[in-house]
């Protein structure tokens, strides 16, 4: 609720703003709320995968809504941006907006934005940084640094928005270690001790399966 109120506040003075929240903290609900509040307008929801589109639609259904509640809404994946770059929209949502920085996708998305200078554009992502792309900050490139709400993973945990994780570490495979120990046992001079070690090794071998 707080994040959404900030989004509306930012839209009073800007046509573009974004939200940077960790995964699982409700970004999809922000997108859904924004689209629903503008359901009588020409809407576009863009994201990188069909799974995200399906997730948004499931959220709509869970809230008792259907696509018929929206006058005009398009769903488009970033790789297909070229198909809709000339269309006109009033509101655009970019899910995982850092993905817009991809070389080919980005060209078509930029054309879309240039063709819709008056559209309200909302972006949501867990991180705006493209770390493998010279650390480009897409919140600056697309939204001119206009960030309506930003929460780090640590803050989300402290505020109990997300649960505290339980970290479990384990050895995935230690077959190479078993092979090395087996060679040492085979070369062991004290046969009685070698026999004891062999029993322990067999137990380890069994537990590893």
Protein Blocks (a to p, Z undefined) as FASTA:
>chain_A
ZZmmmmmmmmmmpcbdcddddehilpmmmmmmmmmmmmmbccddddfbfklmmmmmmmmm
mnopafklpmbdcdddfklmmmmmmpccfbdcdehkllmmpmklmmmmmmmmmmmmmbcc
ddddfbfbdfkngopafklmmnnopafbdcdfklmmmnomaccdddddddfblklmmmmm
mmmmmmpmblmlmmmmmmmmmmmmmmmZZ
